[in-house]
Amino acid sequence: MSKQPYDLRKVLAELKEQPGQYHETDIEIDPNAELAGVYRYIGAGGTVKRPTQVGPTMMFNNIKGFPGTRVMTGILASRQRVGQILHVDYKHLGQALNEAVQHPVKPITVTKNEAPAQEVVHLATDAGFDIRKLIAAPTNTEYDAGPYITMGLVYGSSLDKSMSDVTIHRMVLESKDTIGIYIMPGGRHIGLFADEYEAANKPMPITINIGLDPAVSIGATFEPPTTPLGYNELWVAGALRDEPVQLVKGITVDELALARSEFVIEGEILPHERIREDINTNTGKAMPEFPGYNGDANPALQVIKVKAITHRKNRPIMQTTLGPSEEHVSMAGIPTEASILNLVERAIPGKVLNVYNPPAGGGKLMTIMQVHKTTPADEGIQRQAALLAFSAFKELKTVILVDEDVDIFDMNDVMWTVNTRFQASNDIMVLKGMRNHPLDPSESPAYAPDMIRFQGMSAKLVLDGTVPFDLKAHFERAKFKEVADWQKYLE
């Protein structure tokens, strides 16, 4: 008998065997702001307003207004838990994903009878069809533009069907059969495909896949240059699991869906149509984003016209995330670490031992690089590595360079480096007038009119906390006695 393929339910079964990693409740909760407000305290972490913490995956079994649907959040809101889920040491996740990118496993297509995601079908032509009553999409705050799908994986293809890709986008439920989707400009493959369809004045068929194996969610967040146009990030998930992701033909659209999803929304991105994000609330706000601030409502989102919703028949799980939570750090940060490692290893092999994108940068804005210098000729190579990191990921804003004796996953150790192996007059590099992530609110002409000409420009910062090679002997840490059996004193 073949083993059960990986999906969200298999992962949850494994997590339940790990103490403190999973919790569920039957207490009724309102998806409108209350659910996010509760998990903010329990386990959101990241850049969420304090008090918050790293906590368990949370399953809410009793959702107000949605009998029979569960809502889950936080499965990736702990780097250690991500390591458990992927069966990898959490400190080596970047290396593991880099290896997966280089050894892709392509998906396979199965039949409808083999696809639990299509066990129940709701057609947009059905009487009373309303996505807002079928999809328990929460709002993060009381000011959100509406209910958001925050963990929906969009699957789409090029106009000639020669290439396919997947991407996670923020999507707001606007009416009974309309979703607004924010496709960030700048090279996302789904956006390029949508541009092709719009130029041809044709609707683009897509599926939105919700409730997935976390290997799929993490793999899907890779970007160029690591995964160039034509590389489908589902290949990464296949490599991580050493088994192909299963796809199934859509019921109402000419596109594929992830066969083991909890929910699938089938629809089309309409050409030459746009919608104001907060058309139903007029708050001027979208939802909280990874830097920790409420994003401004977009005046012109692209429009998805929904054709059908399919889901599992046994208490389907609506997966969601808090925008600024640790979960975003895992999805955005770990693939970025892999991308940086990939590039620096090809350019300067053996010099960067590890990379960490911490929660303070939301997984996107900050990188800590652990550098290995072996000869005087290596002096300066650490700054070359920082420049490579910026080229690997244009949304990166700050790089901190440290030596190999520093634990990059311990911010106290990192900041110790900045305080004892760093002189601001010598060890700061500022690169002006570069592109960065448009959701950083400091990147506006009003904030720095002498440097920022257009929204989304930024100065990049390198803090070089590595010891000059010829002075290494003066910066040895205090050496304590190695005690192999120290744990017995805690018994």
N, C-alpha and C positions, 0 to 999 in steps of 0.2 A: 504493500500500500504506500502510495506516495505521501510525502509529508505535506501538512497544510501550508499553503503559501502564506507569506507574510502579509498582514493587513493590520489595521488599527486594533482589532479585537484580539489578535494573537499577541500583540505587544502589551496590551493591557493585562492579559492573563499572566504574562511574564512579570510585569511590574507588581502585580498583586502579591507575588512571592517575595518581593523586596521590602523589608520593613521601612515604613515612613515615606514610601514613594507614591502611594495612591490612597485617596480618600473619597468616599461618596456620601451623599446626604439625600434623604427623602423629604426634607423640609421644603415647602413650596418657596420658590424664588421668582421674582419678576425679572425677565431678561432686559427690561428697560432700565439701565444704569445700576440696578441693585446687584445683579450677578457680578459685574465687574467691580462694584464697590466692595463686595464681600471678599473677592479673591485678591483684591489690592492688599488686604491685610494678611491673608493666608499664605500667599506664595508668589506674588507677581515679581518682586525684585526689580532688577533693571533700573531704569531712570524714573520709575513711578514715584510720585510724591510720597515722602516718608510720613508715617511709619509703613514700611513694607518689609518683606523678607523673602528668602528662598524657601519654598514649601513644596507640598506634594502636588501631583496631578490631581485635579478636582473634577468629580463627576456630579452634576446636579440632575437628579432623577425626576424632580417634580417641577416642571416649568409652567408658570402661570400662562394660561391661554394655549398651551401646546401639549395636550394629553398624549402620551405615547412616545414623545420625543425627549431624549436626554441631551444635555449640553455639557461638553467637556472642555476644560481649559488647562493650560499649564503643563502639558506633557513634556515640553521642551524647556521649561522654565528653570532648569538646573543643568549645568554643564556635566556634573557627575552623573545625572540621570540619562543624559544623552549618551554618555559613554556606556552605561549599562544597557541601554536600548540597542546600541550598535555593536555591543560586545567588544569595546575598544577602551583602553586606558584613556580617561578624559583629558589627560595632558598631551595625548598624541592624536587627538581627533583631526587636527589639521593635516598631519601626515597621512592618516587613514583616508581622508577624503581626496587628497592629492593622488594617492595610489589608485583610488576608485576611478577618478577622471581618466587616468591613463590606461585603464583596463576595462572599458565599458562593456556592459551586458545589455543587449538591445531587447525591447519588449516583445511579447507575443500577443496575438489576438485570439480570444476565446469566444465561444458562442453565448447567446443571451442566457441559455440555461445554466451556463457556468459562471454567470456574472451576478453575484448577490446584489450589486448596485441597482439592478433593473427588476428586482422582485416585485416592486409596486410602481405603477406608472400613473402619473397625473398629466393629462394633456391640457394645453392652454385653451383648447376648444371646449373643454368640459364646463358645464354650468357651475358657476360659483368659484372657478379657478382664481386663486389669489396667492402669489408667492409669499406675501406677508403673513398668511395664515398657515402656510405649509412649511416655511423655513423659520426656525426659531433663532433668527439672527439678533444678537443683543446690540444694545448701544453701550458704549464705554462710559459715557457721561450723560448728564441731563441736557447737554448743549449740542450733542451730536446731530449731524444733518439727517440722521435716520438710522434704522437698523443696518448694521454693516456685516458683510461677509469678509472676515479678515484672514481666514485660512482656507480660501478657495483657490484651488490650482486650476488655472485656465489652460486648456489644451486647444491649440490651433495649428493651422498649417498654412504654408504659402499658397498663393493663388493657383499654381500649377501642381500642387500636392507633392512637390519634390522634397519639401522639408517640413518638419513638425517641431513644435517646442512646447514647453510648459513654463508658466510664470505665475507667481502669487501677486495679486493686485488688491488694493482696497476697492470694495464694491458696495454701493449703498442701494437698498431697496427703495425705489422711487414710487412705484405704483403696482397694481396687481400683476402686471406682466412686463415691467420695465426696471432695469437695473442700470445705474450709472457706474462706469468703470474708469478709474484713474490709471492711465498708462503713461508712466513718466517718460518724458522725451529723452532721447539720447542713446538709442541703440538696442532697447529691449527687443528681442526677436518677435514676440507677439505684436509689438507695435509696428515693426517693419512689415509684417504680414498684413496687418490691418491697413497700413498705408497703401499696399498693393491693391487690396480689394476696393478701397475708397477711390483710388485713381481709375479703377475699372467700373466704378459706380455699382458695385455689387456688395450685398451683405456677406459678412464673413462668418461662417459657421464655427461655433466653439462649444466646448463643454466646460462647466465649472464643477470641479470635483472636490468634495468636502468629506472629511473624516478619513484620514489616510495614515498608512504606515509612516512614522516620522522619518524614515530613511528617504522617502519620496519628498517630503516637505523640505528637508535640509538640502538634498541634492538639487532640487528645483531652483535654489537661489543662487547658483553659480552664474557668473556673467562673463562677457568677453574681457580680456583675451583668453582666459582659461578655457572657456567653452565657446568657440566661435560660431558664427552663423552656419547652420547645418548640423550642429551638435545638439541633440535632444537630451536635456538633463535627466530624463528618466533612465538614461543609460547609466548614470552615476548610482542611482538607487539599485539598479540591477546588480552592479558590481559590489555595492555594500552588502547586499543580501546573498550574493552568489546565486541569484535566481532572477529570471526576467520578470519585470512588471507586467501584469496582465491587463490588456486593453479589450474593449468591446465596441462594436459599431453603435453609434447613436440611433435612437428610435425615430427621431424627427429631423435630425440634421445630418449632413454628410461629414461627420467627424467622429473621432474615437473618444471614448471615455475610459476612465480607470475602473476596471471591472469590479474591484474590491473596495470601492468607495462606500461610504455610508449614505451620502446623497450625491446626486448628479443633477445639475441644471443644464438643460440643453437650450441653446439660443443662437442669436445672430447679432454681431456688431453691425449696426446700421451705418451706411455711408452718408457722410455730409449731415449727420444729425448730432446735436450736442444738447446737454441738459445742465442746468445749474445745480450744483451738488446739494445745496440746502433749500431746494424749491419748496419743500414741505414744512420747513421750520423757520427759515429766515434768520437763523442765529448768526450767520456769517462764519460759522465754524464747521469743520468736517468731523474729525475725531482726533483723539490723542495719538501722536506719532512717536517714533522711537527716540527723538531728542528729549521727550518729556513734556512737550507743549502741545496744546490743541492746534492742529493744523487749520489754516484758513480754508473755507469752502472754495472749491474750484468753480469758476464761472462757466466752464464748458467741458464737462465730462463727456466721453463717448458713451453711446447708448447701446445697451443690449436688450433686444426684444426676446423674451422668454417663450420657448415653444413647448417645453415639457419639464417636469421634475420627476425623477425616479429616485427610489431609495430602498433600503433593506426593509423587510417586513417586521423584523423583531426589534422593536425599540431603537430605531436608528439614532445615531449620535451626531449632533451638530457640534462641530469642532470650532472653537473660537480662540482668540488671543487678545490680551490687552496690548494696545499699540506700543507703549513704552516698556513693556515687561522684559524680564530675562529671556522669555521665549523668543523675542525678536533677536536678541543678542546671539542665541544659538543658531537661528536660521540664517541670519545675515553674517554674523561674525566668523563662524567656523569655516564656511566655504571661502570667505575672504582670506583667512589664515592659509588655507590650502592654496589659494591662488598666488599669494605672496611667496610661499615656500616653493611653489612650482617655478616661478620666475627667477628668484634669487639663486636657487640651486642650479639652474641652467647657466646663469651669468657668472656667479662666483661660488662654485661648488664647495661645500663643506664649511662655509664661513657663517651661515646663519643656522643655528641649532634648532630653534623653535620660535614660534610666533603666537601671540595671544591678542585678541581683540576684546578688551574688557567691557563690562556693563557700563562703565562711565562714558563710553563713546557710543553706546547703543549698538555695538557690534560693527558699526560702519565708520565712525569718525576717528577712532584711536587704535593704534597698534603698538604693542611692545615687542621688540625684537631682541632675541638672545644671540649675541655675537661671539664667535670663537676666533681669537687672534693667536697665531702660532709663531710668527716671525715679525721683525721690524717692518718688512714689506707689506704686512697686513694693516698697518696703521693707516687710517682713512677709508679702509674698505667698509667700515661700518656705516659711513655716511653715503657711500655708493649704494649700500643695501637699502637705506632709507629712501633714496631717490627711486630705486627699483620698486619699492612698495607703493609709492605714489603713482608710478606708471601702471602697476598691476591693478590698481583700484582708484579711480579718479575721485571717488567720494571720500577718501581718506583725508583727514585734516591734521592729525598729530601723530608723530612717531617718537617713541622713547626707546633709546638704545641702551642695553645693559650687557654686562659681562656674563659669562657662563656660570658663575657662582651665585647668581641672583635668581630667585624663584619668580618667574614672570607671572605666575598665577596668584601671587601674594602682593597686593598693592602696597602694603607696608614695606616690603622688601624693595619694591620698585622705587618708592619715594625715598627710602633710605639711600639708594643710589644717587638720586637727584640731589640729596642734601650732603653727601660725603664724597662723591666722585664727579662733581659737576661745578663749573664756574660759569656763571651767566655771560661773562664778558668773552669767553672763548667757545662755549659749548652749545650755543643756540644758533640754529640756522632758520631763517625766515624766507620763504619763497612767496613772493607777492603775485597777485593777479592771476590766480589759477581757478579752475572750476572745482566745485565741490557739490555736496548734496543740497538741493534747493529747499529742503525742510529745516535747515539750520537757520533759525531766525536772526542770527547775527550777520548773515550774509546779505546785507542790503545796503544800497548807497547811503541811506539815512544813517546807518551805523558807522560807516567809515567812508565818507564821501571822497577823501583824497586817494583811496586805493580801490574801492569797489565801484566800477562804472555801471554794472548791471547786476540784477538779482541773481544769486547763485554763484557769484565769484567770492573767493576767499584767499587769505594768506595761509600757507601751510607751515607747520612748525616741526622742527626736529630738535629734540633734547638729547644730546649725546652724553650719556652717563657711563660710557666705557672708559676704563683707565688707559692712559697712554701706554703703549707697549713697554717703553723703557722705564716706566715707573711702577710696573706691576708688583715688584717686591715690596713696595711701600704701602700697598693696599690689600695685604692678605688679611682675611677675616680671622678673628680669634679662633684658635683651634681647640675644640673640646674633645675629650676622650670619647672614642667610639665604643658604645656599649651595645652589644648585640641583643641581649635579653632584657632590655629596659622595660618591656611591657609587663613583665612578671610583677613589677612593683605596683601595678594597678589592679592586680587580681585580688 
